[in-house]
Amino acid sequence: MGLLGWLGFDGACEEEPIELTDKNFHKEVMQSKEPVVVDFWSNGCAPCNALVPTIRKLTCKYKGKVKVAHLNMSAGMKTAGRLGVRGTPTLMFFKNGAVVERVVGMRGQHYYEDIIDNDLLEPEETAEAV
């Protein structure tokens, strides 16, 4: 993998995350059987715009294992307020309806992958030889 690939600019698959609102947040996040990553963003937020490719790549990479979604603050003011989201971008990581991790501000793709791999996805159990 080259430097650009390591930085997350490999041109690989990108998919759109699930669009959340106050109306569907409970069903899509709190009742989800899969772990969920939620990107809280707002219009006119430059770091939020810069984070879009990373969110799309995470959506693709973890498809079928982790649900990736985003919530525009203007469409989810009640939800954001209830969860204490004060600034954007904020990423929240949910497992079984509970917040496992919260990251305020923009970080690199590998930072988010570490949280997903270590905090949301359980390591596969290996059988011991008898």
PASE-475601 format. One record per atom (N, C-alpha, C, O): residue in one letter; y, x negated, z. Coordinates in steps of 0.02 Angstrom, whole numbers, plus 50000, padded with zeros to 5 digits. Each point is the difference from the previous one (the first is absolute). Layout:
aYXZ/...
# end
This chain:
m499424995850000/m500585004250000/m500614995650000/m500064995350040/g500405006249915/g500614996149996/g500515002250053/g499885004750038/l500674991749963/l500535001550048/l500255007149993/l500105003450051/l500004999049888/l500245006849990/l499505005150026/l500205005150030/g499164993749959/g499485004550026/g500005000150076/g499935005250030/w500154988950000/w500014999550073/w500605003950028/w499965002950055/l500604997049909/l500595003650022/l499975007549986/l500445003850020/g499024998449945/g499925007149986/g500285002149933/g500075006049988/f500104989249968/f500275001649935/f499494998549945/f500164996449952/d499245006250055/d499484998349953/d499935005149943/d499594999049955/g500825006350045/g499975004949946/g499375004350001/g499845003349951/a499814996650105/a499385003950006/a500165007450006/a500585002249994/c498915001650018/c500045007350006/c500545002150050/c500064997050053/e500325008049930/e500485003050046/e499925007549995/e499965002849946/e500015000650111/e499945007250002/e500555002950045/e500254996650045/e499925009649943/e500505003350040/e499705002250067/e499455002750001/p500914996250053/p499765002550065/p500085007550004/p500355003049959/i499345000150090/i500075007250011/i500715001450025/i500264996450042/e500035008849931/e500685002150020/e499955004550060/e499685005349998/l500654992750057/l500005003950061/l500665003650011/l500524997849977/t499445007850059/t500585003850022/t499865002450071/t499454998850026/d501045004450004/d499875003050066/d499435005049997/d499635000850049/k500315002649895/k499495005349993/k499294997449996/k499545003150028/n500344991249938/n499314997749991/n499824994050043/n499434997649997/f501034999950043/f499864993950040/f499425000950047/f499564995750003/h500425009750034/h499465001150049/h499324999949966/h499534996750023/k500415007049922/k499365000449965/k499804993349970/k499434997750008/e501044999149957/e499844993849963/e499924993950045/e499634995449983/v500705004550075/v499994994150043/v499615001350064/v499514996550015/m500715008350024/m499725001150066/m499285002649997/m499614998650045/q500225005149903/q499325002749994/q499574996049952/q499435002049985/s500824992549990/s499634996049950/s499394996650032/s500044997350055/k499415002949910/k499394996550023/k500064992649984/k499674995850031/e500745002649920/e500134993049982/e500604997450038/e500445003950019/p499594989549994/p500624997250027/p500565001149949/p499875000749940/v500754999550084/v500575001549956/v500574995050013/v500154998450057/v500154999249888/v500604995950003/v500565004349973/v499965002749945/v500584998150095/v500575004149978/v500614995649995/v500204996650047/d500105003549894/d500634996449986/d500575005050006/d500075004549958/f500354994750093/f500605004150008/f500564996449963/f500154994350015/w500165009149937/w500524996949959/w500595004849992/w499965005950018/s500584991449956/s500595004249988/s500344997949934/s499934994449977/n500435010349995/n500374998849938/n500544994750014/n500315000050053/g499804995649900/g500524995050006/g499814994150044/g500424995750013/c498965004050009/c499774994550043/c499704994649956/c499465000949972/a500894993550021/a499774994649955/a499324997250022/a499564999149958/p500324999550107/p499344997650020/p499455005249986/p499434998149983/c500745008350023/c499505005249984/c499814999749926/c499415000549983/n501084998649974/n499864999449928/n499604993849985/n499555000149957/a500594994450077/a499634993849989/a499285000650024/a499574996449976/l500305008150070/l499335000950028/l499545004349956/l499405000050010/v500895003649943/v499625004749958/v499394996649966/v499455002850005/p500614991549962/p499414997049969/p499454998250050/p499415000849985/t500784997050074/t499514998350051/t499625006350023/t499394999950007/i500975005550003/i499695006350021/i499515002449946/i499455002350016/r500754997249922/r499565002149944/r499374995749997/r499465002549988/k500624991150024/k499424995649999/k499535001350059/k499394999849992/l500895001650066/l499585001850057/l499635006549986/l499415000750019/t500925004149949/t499695006349982/t499394998849957/t499475003150010/c500604992549942/c499454998549954/c499454996050035/c499415001749995/k500784993150042/k499514995650031/k499565003650051/k499404998650004/y500885006150034/y499625003250053/y499795007149984/y499815003850044/k500224998049892/k499805006749978/k499295001550024/k499544996149990/g500385009750042/g499355002050025/g499844997450070/g499515002150031/k500914993449995/k499914997350067/k500585001750046/k499905001750058/v500704997949915/v500615001350038/v500465004249956/v500094998649941/k500195006650088/k500475004249964/k500694996850008/k500214998350055/v500145000749889/v500684997350001/v500485005549978/v499895003249948/a500634997850091/a500475005449987/a500714997750013/a500114994950033/h500375008949941/h500694998450015/h500385006550015/h499845005349975/l500674993950067/l500395005750021/l500744998349994/l500254995550034/n500095008149921/n500724999249993/n500325003250062/n499865005750016/m500564990650017/m500305002450062/m500355006849991/m500015004050046/s500284997249895/s500345006449989/s499515005849995/s500195005850011/a499184992949973/a499495005249996/a499585000350064/a499585004450007/g500554991150039/g499594999850060/g500404998350062/g499774996250043/m500825006649963/m500434998550057/m499685001950067/m500064996250049/k499615009549954/k499695002150063/k499434995350019/k499954997950057/t499645000449894/t499434995650013/t500254993150021/t499754997250049/a500735000149915/a500274993450016/a500305000050070/a499914995350038/g500465009949979/g500305000550066/g499475000450055/g500074996750051/r499425007349937/r499465000850049/r499634993450012/r499774998750056/l500194997149892/l499654993650005/l500464994250019/l499784994350007/g500865007250001/g500474994850021/g500194995149946/g500194994350014/v499775007849924/v500194995649944/v500765000249995/v500305005349989/r500014988950019/r500734999650001/r500294996349940/r500585001149981/g499024994749988/g500244996149943/g499474999649946/g499415001150012/t500824997249928/t499544999349944/t500084993149968/t500544997250001/p498925000249972/p499335002850000/p499654999150067/p500104995050035/t499495009949982/t499554999650058/t499315001949975/t499925005249968/l499594990650046/l499315001749984/l499635001450065/l500054996150048/m499595009449952/m499605001850058/m499275000449978/m499855002749947/f499724994750095/f499294999749986/f499645004650048/f500044999050061/f499605006049913/f499675005150041/f499244999549993/f499744998649946/k499935002450110/k499275000450000/k499815005650047/k500205000150059/n499415004749916/n499805005950039/n500615003650028/n499995002550057/g500554997949904/g500595003650020/g500464996550049/g500515002750021/a499314991149998/a500414996250048/a500334994149965/a499714997149954/v500905001250068/v500354994349972/v499684993650028/v499964999150061/v499824996649894/v499694993750019/v500514994349997/v499984995450042/e500465004949909/e500494994749990/e500625003049967/e499965004949963/r500624991950050/r500635002149969/r500354993649979/r500064995350039/v500185004549898/v500364994249974/v500675002549973/v500015004149954/v500534993450074/v500675001849977/v500274994349958/v499984994250021/g500275007449920/g500244994949954/g499474998149950/g499425002050007/m500774994149945/m499554998149946/m499624993650017/m500294995350027/r499065004749959/r499574994250008/r499624999049934/r500035004249955/g499614990450041/g499594998749940/g499365004050000/g499775002450052/q499944998349890/q499395003949990/q499444997650046/q499635004150028/h500304989449981/h499464997450041/h500085002050074/h499505000950035/y501114999849987/y500135002150069/y499705007050011/y499675001250050/y500465003349903/y499745006950005/y499235000049992/y499665003750035/e500094992249920/e499274999649991/e499664997850064/e499465002550016/d500834992750019/d499714997750063/d499955005850051/d499505000750034/i501025003249970/i499995005750046/i499465005049979/i499625002450042/i500354999149894/i499505004849975/i499304997350014/i499585003650027/d500304990249955/d499334997150007/d499794999350073/d499425001350018/n501054996750025/n499824998650070/n500095005850048/n499645000450050/d500825004249935/d500135005450047/d499765006949976/d499845004350041/l500134996749894/l499795006649975/l499285000249978/l499655004950012/l500124989849955/l499324999949975/l499564996350049/l500144994450020/e499335008949999/e499534996850046/e499604994849962/e499795001349943/p500114992950087/p499594995049965/p499295002649991/p499725003350044/e500014995149899/e499315002249987/e499544996350048/e500044994050011/e499505010050017/e499534997050047/e499474996249961/e499765002249948/t500064992250080/t499484996149968/t499385000450043/t500034999550061/a499415001349907/a499375000550037/a499774993150021/a500044995249961/e499735004450100/e499744993650024/e499274999249980/e499625004950001/a500204989249980/a499314998749983/a499585000150064/a500194997150051/v499255006249946/v499565000550059/v499434995149994/v499584999650045/
# end
